[in-house]
Amino acid sequence: MNNVITAKPLHERDAIMTNTTKSPLFDAVVDYDNIAKGYRETQRGARKFQKEAVIFDMCRERNLVHLWRDLKDEEYEVGKYIRFKVFEPKERNISAPHIRDKTVQFAVHSVLKEVYKPVFIKGSFACQEDKGNHRAVEHLQHNMRLCKWKHGGGWILKIDVKKFFYSIDRDILKRILQKKIKDEKLLRLLNKIIDSSPEGEKGIPLGNVTSQDMANIYLDKLDQYCVRFLKVKYYTRYMDDVCIVTPTKEQAQEYLKKIKTFLEERLGLETNQKTKIFPLEQGVNAYGFKIWTTHRLLRDKSKQAMKRRIKRMDEKQKAGEMTKKEVVQAVSSWLGYARWSCSFNLCKKIFAPYPYIKVEGEIYFGRISRNNQSRRPVQERSNPTSPH
């Protein structure tokens, strides 16, 4: 029996758990190698130079062994959160865990993603490997093109959930997890993380690693309802932003009415004022871009934020607080994001006063390949003899 369980992938093991005391999912979480891997995830980038990270790392092996024992004996308790605010893209209250708790959450995340990988629909793009924001943009634009090609036009239903993370009902979330996960030990650990939220009676912390997984699992119920029950054909979701493309306005209105009812009655959620229906030709602001069937551009908020940011960094560079190399490195990530849109002239205009920042590159703006591995320009893929 043990050989049968361990031979199966993680997402299949829970089906065997109903009438047995074995806990393969929990054992996978508390495996020491998995915990050590989770700890390494907490040390990415500049985070490893923070005071807490340095102190924890001074006795790394001892700390990880103590954590492993507490988890294995089910004596682990979630610690207090670090509370702070962020103001981009808007003001939010963040509750971030300390390194010990974050290590546990990364260990849980590695198991949850395997359990739920076969569950999520094709049109769901949040918190999954080989998916993400840019894949969501491409999928939505593809749906818009298909609808226009087949029906000569269309309408877009854009749904945004009101204060999503702060409105998640924890009891509903626990029941959703219980339907898929039959490992009682893992459920007890998940409940500890959920109940540790300092957000009040409802909601889960924005700063938790597992909050991204749980939010995605929570709204998977909406995905399944739309695709399987309502038979929505052109559906895209990234976190709580849903975009549905329909041939007619009447169909979009019908979908909106039913989806609102489902969200309120089954998930305890409400839509906000950003939820609206508009013609496909108008384009849609979604997932960080303005998207049309023919092209996509950067959103105004992103452009304005970069103008403010580069101005501040240039002032620091002139004052000797930053080097030109550091400014270029900070801007490069934004330029990489901008290359997914047709914004070459815009970027040249933004960075014209800063000649040490080069906008040109071998990957043309708006011409990145859909191939997630190579990401070569479309022009290069169509011309194998290209020197690039």
Secondary structure as UniProt FT lines:
FT   HELIX           2..7
FT   HELIX           10..13
FT   HELIX           14..16
FT   TURN            18..19
FT   HELIX           24..30
FT   HELIX           32..42
FT   HELIX           45..49
FT   HELIX           51..58
FT   HELIX           60..72
FT   TURN            73..74
FT   STRAND          82..86
FT   STRAND          92..96
FT   HELIX           99..116
FT   TURN            117..119
FT   TURN            122..123
FT   TURN            129..130
FT   HELIX           133..151
FT   STRAND          155..161
FT   TURN            162..163
FT   HELIX           164..167
FT   HELIX           170..180
FT   HELIX           184..195
FT   TURN            206..207
FT   HELIX           209..224
FT   HELIX           225..229
FT   STRAND          234..238
FT   TURN            239..240
FT   STRAND          241..246
FT   HELIX           249..262
FT   HELIX           263..267
FT   TURN            273..274
FT   STRAND          276..279
FT   HELIX           280..282
FT   STRAND          284..286
FT   TURN            287..288
FT   STRAND          289..291
FT   STRAND          296..298
FT   HELIX           300..318
FT   TURN            319..320
FT   HELIX           324..338
FT   TURN            339..340
FT   HELIX           344..350
FT   TURN            351..353
FT   TURN            355..356
FT   TURN            365..366
FT   TURN            372..374
FT   HELIX           378..382
FT   TURN            384..385
//
